[in-house]
Amino acid sequence: SSGSCTYAKGRGNTISLLLLDIPIYTREGGNNAGHTVVVDGKEYDFHLFPSGIINAKAVSFIGNGVVIHLPGLFEEAEKNEKKGLKDWEKRLIISDRAHIVFDFHQAVDGLQEVQRQAQEGKNIGTTKKGIGPTYSSKAARTGLRICDLLSDFDEFSSRFKNLAQQYKSMFPTLEIDIEGQLKKLKGYAEKIRPMVRDGVYFMYEALHGSPKKILVEGANAALLDIDFGTYPFVTSSNCTVGGVCTGLGIPPQHVGDVYGVVKAYTTRVGIGAFPTEQINEIGDLLQSRGHEWGVTTGRKRRCGWLDLVILKYAHMINGFTALALTKLDILDVLDEIKIGIAYKLGGKRIPYFPANQEILQKVEVEYETMPGWKTDTTGARKWEDLPPKAQNYIRCVENHVGVPVKWVGVGKSRESMIQLF
């Protein structure tokens, strides 16, 4: 195909910084995940925008699989404009098939979490951004899309009122300023009209026009995928590689390289099973050295040793062609480092990643222990600059997962990514 599509998966998408010659960046998923991108010493936080929006020569596309909260989109634009983002509206394209997150979806998200806490003694730990309720409306076929907002506004208004009414009957304490919200939505409609296109046709043209690279950016980690993640502690969309096809309308034959972005240790924000978690000074050290707070919620991330069972599982689903191993420098001070290489149930190794949360809570992790390198790696710019013990750590990951490491990250800046091949 003339257009090849690269899929990069992971938090704080380091990959987007490596491929700044790419003319099209696309995004699928909701604005519940945050990506921190550092360019020329400036730190940008993106939730709905594809990270490529900082590239003035690239087109950024928000696909049909994304659910869009319009006030959130403009708020994000404003915050990043203050940091130097310019003319983003000239290079942002929004799919007309993307579903809209309404303010009442966000209110319902909060109410549902309170309800779960009261009924089950635990919630899911959502970001309260309205993602789940919007995908619920989409699945229930009562959702409203960007194309509806830009078409007949009277028709849109009556469907909006029906949907609001449905939620009010389910949640009697829910207050919705229907007329006020519709007035705001009408304003947003005119603001985004120049950016909206038929997304399927846009992607078709991009893939069949002059040869170009396309970077697809997922919104959440593989273990938060609605089908393959640690259900029910997951997001509501497909953040594994299948989301490229369903979230953007790209045929599978166009998917070229698939890059898995993985930290040199494992983190999780919110609740859910976490077999390699270290609730001790090691976990605290990783948390503080790695500045592990959720970009969207500011919640502390739970930290633990690198879990290769999870990484292999993500590889089974996504078929990684290469890995980017980031934040290696966070491990610089450790005397010894452990890698989770297998799970045991009842003393026996299991070759799969358990679907059931209760079983996952019971697994025993088998570790491989390696000596730490006790050297500052932040100045390393090529493979040879890394201490031999750090090189061994990376080779160990490659051998167990069966996927080559193409990049190693030793800091936040673009220069801190060591390319191996």
Long-range contacts (C-beta under 8 A, 24 or more apart in sequence): 1-207, 1-208, 1-253, 1-254, 2-207, 2-208, 2-209, 2-210, 2-211, 2-212, 3-206, 3-207, 3-208, 3-209, 3-211, 3-212, 3-213, 3-214, 3-254, 4-211, 4-213, 4-214, 4-254, 4-256, 4-257, 5-207, 5-213, 5-214, 5-215, 5-216, 5-244, 5-250, 5-254, 5-255, 5-256, 6-213, 6-214, 6-215, 6-216, 6-256, 6-257, 6-258, 6-259, 7-216, 7-218, 7-241, 7-244, 7-255, 7-257, 7-258, 7-259, 7-318, 8-215, 8-216, 8-217, 8-218, 8-259, 8-261, 8-324, 9-218, 9-221, 9-222, 9-239, 9-240, 9-241, 9-258, 9-259, 9-260, 9-261, 9-314, 9-318, 10-218, 10-221, 10-260, 10-261, 10-262, 10-324, 10-326, 11-35, 11-220, 11-221, 11-261, 11-263, 12-36, 12-37, 12-295, 12-326, 13-37, 13-51, 13-217, 13-261, 14-261, 14-324, 14-326, 14-407, 14-409, 14-417, 15-215, 15-217, 15-259, 15-261, 15-324, 15-407, 16-50, 16-51, 16-52, 16-215, 16-217, 17-51, 17-414, 17-417, 18-324, 18-407, 18-414, 18-417, 18-419, 19-213, 19-215, 20-55, 20-58, 21-213, 22-52, 22-55, 22-58, 22-212, 22-213, 22-214, 22-215, 23-57, 23-58, 23-59, 23-212, 23-213, 23-214, 24-52, 24-58, 24-59, 24-60, 24-61, 24-206, 24-212, 24-213, 24-214, 24-215, 25-50, 25-51, 25-52, 25-53, 25-55, 25-58, 25-59, 25-60, 25-61, 25-214, 25-215, 25-217, 26-50, 26-60, 26-61, 26-62, 26-63, 26-203, 26-214, 26-215, 26-216, 26-217, 26-248, 27-60, 27-61, 27-62, 27-63, 27-66, 27-216, 27-217, 27-219, 28-63, 28-65, 28-66, 28-216, 28-217, 28-218, 28-219, 28-237, 28-238, 28-239, 28-243, 28-244, 28-246, 28-247, 28-248, 29-65, 29-66, 29-218, 29-219, 29-220, 29-235, 29-237, 29-239, 29-243, 29-247, 30-66, 30-67, 30-101, 30-129, 30-131, 30-134, 30-135, 30-219, 30-235, 30-236, 30-237, 31-66, 31-67, 31-68, 31-69, 31-72, 31-73, 31-76, 31-101, 31-129, 31-131, 31-219, 31-296, 32-126, 32-127, 32-129, 32-131, 32-219, 32-220, 32-235, 32-296, 33-219, 33-220, 33-235, 33-295, 33-296, 34-294, 34-295, 34-296, 35-217, 35-295, 36-295, 38-412, 38-413, 38-414, 39-414, 41-413, 42-83, 42-84, 43-83, 43-412, 44-80, 44-83, 44-85, 45-76, 45-79, 45-80, 45-295, 46-76, 46-80, 47-72, 47-76, 47-295, 47-296, 48-72, 48-73, 48-76, 49-73, 49-76, 49-77, 49-80, 49-88, 49-92, 50-217, 51-217, 52-215, 52-217, 53-80, 53-85, 53-88, 53-91, 53-92, 54-85, 56-86, 56-87, 56-91, 58-91, 59-91, 59-93, 60-88, 60-91, 60-92, 60-93, 61-92, 61-93, 61-94, 61-95, 61-199, 61-202, 61-203, 61-248, 62-92, 62-93, 62-94, 62-95, 62-98, 63-95, 63-98, 63-199, 63-203, 63-247, 63-248, 63-249, 64-95, 64-97, 64-98, 64-199, 64-200, 64-247, 64-248, 64-249, 65-98, 65-237, 65-238, 65-243, 65-246, 65-247, 65-248, 66-95, 66-98, 66-219, 66-247, 67-98, 67-99, 67-100, 67-101, 67-130, 67-131, 67-134, 67-135, 67-138, 67-237, 68-94, 68-98, 68-99, 68-100, 68-101, 68-146, 69-100, 69-101, 69-102, 69-105, 69-106, 69-129, 69-130, 70-100, 70-185, 70-188, 70-192, 71-103, 71-184, 71-188, 72-101, 72-129, 73-192, 74-188, 74-191, 89-194, 89-195, 92-195, 93-195, 93-196, 93-197, 93-199, 93-202, 94-146, 94-192, 94-195, 94-196, 94-197, 94-199, 95-146, 95-196, 95-197, 95-198, 95-199, 95-200, 95-202, 95-248, 96-145, 96-146, 96-147, 96-150, 96-196, 96-197, 96-198, 96-199, 97-145, 97-146, 97-147, 97-199, 97-200, 98-145, 98-146, 98-199, 99-134, 99-135, 99-137, 99-138, 99-143, 99-144, 99-145, 99-146, 100-134, 100-143, 100-144, 100-145, 100-146, 100-148, 100-149, 101-129, 101-130, 101-131, 101-134, 102-130, 102-134, 102-144, 102-160, 102-163, 102-164, 102-181, 103-130, 103-176, 103-181, 104-164, 104-167, 104-174, 104-176, 104-181, 105-130, 105-133, 105-134, 105-137, 106-130, 106-133, 107-174, 107-175, 107-176, 108-133, 108-167, 108-170, 108-171, 108-174, 109-133, 111-171, 111-173, 111-174, 122-271, 123-271, 124-232, 124-233, 124-270, 124-271, 125-233, 125-269, 125-270, 125-271, 125-272, 125-299, 126-270, 127-294, 127-296, 127-297, 129-296, 131-235, 131-236, 131-237, 132-235, 132-236, 133-167, 134-236, 135-226, 135-236, 135-237, 136-236, 137-163, 142-166, 146-192, 146-196, 147-196, 149-185, 149-188, 149-189, 150-189, 150-192, 150-193, 150-196, 153-186, 153-189, 156-185, 157-182, 160-185, 199-248, 199-249, 200-249, 203-248, 203-249, 203-250, 204-249, 207-250, 207-254, 214-250, 216-244, 216-248, 216-250, 218-243, 222-260, 222-313, 222-314, 222-317, 222-318, 223-268, 223-310, 223-313, 223-314, 225-317, 228-313, 228-317, 230-272, 230-273, 230-357, 230-360, 231-355, 231-357, 232-357, 233-270, 233-271, 233-272, 233-273, 233-357, 240-314, 240-317, 240-318, 241-317, 241-318, 241-319, 257-321, 257-322, 258-318, 258-319, 258-320, 258-321, 259-320, 259-321, 259-322, 259-323, 259-324, 259-406, 260-311, 260-314, 260-315, 260-318, 260-320, 260-322, 260-323, 260-324, 260-403, 261-323, 261-324, 261-326, 262-306, 262-311, 262-323, 262-324, 262-325, 262-326, 263-290, 263-306, 263-325, 263-326, 263-327, 263-330, 264-306, 264-325, 264-326, 264-327, 264-328, 264-330, 264-331, 264-393, 265-290, 265-303, 265-304, 265-305, 265-306, 265-327, 265-330, 265-331, 266-303, 266-304, 266-305, 266-306, 266-307, 266-310, 266-340, 267-292, 267-301, 267-302, 267-303, 267-304, 268-301, 268-302, 269-294, 269-297, 269-299, 269-300, 269-301, 269-302, 270-294, 270-299, 272-357, 273-357, 273-360, 273-361, 274-302, 274-304, 275-304, 275-307, 275-309, 275-340, 275-343, 275-360, 275-363, 275-365, 276-304, 276-305, 276-306, 276-307, 276-340, 276-365, 277-302, 277-303, 277-304, 278-303, 278-304, 278-305, 282-334, 285-333, 285-334, 286-330, 289-330, 289-333, 290-327, 290-330, 305-337, 305-338, 305-339, 305-340, 305-365, 305-367, 306-339, 306-340, 306-397, 307-340, 307-365, 308-339, 308-340, 308-341, 308-397, 308-400, 308-401, 309-340, 309-341, 309-342, 309-343, 309-353, 309-365, 310-353, 311-397, 311-401, 312-353, 312-400, 312-401, 312-402, 313-352, 313-353, 315-401, 315-402, 315-403, 320-401, 320-403, 321-403, 322-403, 322-404, 322-405, 322-406, 322-407, 323-397, 323-398, 323-401, 323-403, 323-404, 323-405, 323-406, 323-407, 324-405, 324-406, 324-407, 324-408, 324-409, 324-417, 325-394, 325-397, 325-405, 325-407, 325-408, 325-409, 326-407, 326-408, 326-409, 327-409, 328-377, 328-386, 328-390, 328-393, 328-394, 328-408, 328-409, 328-410, 329-376, 329-377, 329-378, 329-409, 329-410, 329-411, 329-416, 331-372, 331-373, 331-393, 332-372, 332-373, 332-374, 332-375, 332-376, 332-377, 332-378, 333-372, 333-374, 334-372, 334-374, 335-371, 335-372, 335-374, 336-369, 336-370, 336-371, 336-372, 337-369, 337-370, 337-371, 337-372, 337-393, 338-367, 338-368, 338-369, 338-370, 339-367, 339-368, 339-370, 339-393, 339-396, 339-397, 339-400, 340-365, 340-366, 340-367, 341-366, 341-367, 341-368, 341-400, 342-366, 368-396, 370-396, 377-410, 378-410, 378-411, 378-416, 379-410, 380-408, 380-410, 380-418, 381-415, 381-418, 382-418, 383-408, 383-418, 383-420, 385-418, 386-418
